[in-house]
């Protein structure tokens, strides 16, 4: 059975809950990613912030990204456990129409799964079927 651990990419770096959105944007640019998990002082996962969140919920509303913190944009967190099956991962991503999802082991962040990870697979032999990819794309992109 393919699990979230088999597909995820490791090394996901957190933005601190109290770091500013300016810092988050710079980190996204440096890492070439569109989302960052938010970790608190307790090193537990508290949310996720996307580049779109910064634009729509900060800049477009006239707020100052040099003052606003990552935790202020943290909404309801959807994540999966490292040992969850790929069917469970896909179901959660489709149900909530999300393109990236953090992977936890216990309460610690161990990786992230993006739509690219789903399509390419992380390790040999763990790629999704074409039908699974089509169903995911239909659910996330066409049902909005």
SULGI-V729432 format. One record per helix or strand of 3 or more residues. SS is the DSSP state (A for helix, B for strand). FROM is the first residue (numbers start at 1). LEN is the number of residues. Records with the same first field share a line. If there is no record, write none. Layout:
SS->FROM-LEN  FROM-LEN
This chain:
A->4-4  21-11  51-7  59-3  70-4  86-10  115-6  130-13
B->35-5  45-6  79-3  100-6  108-7
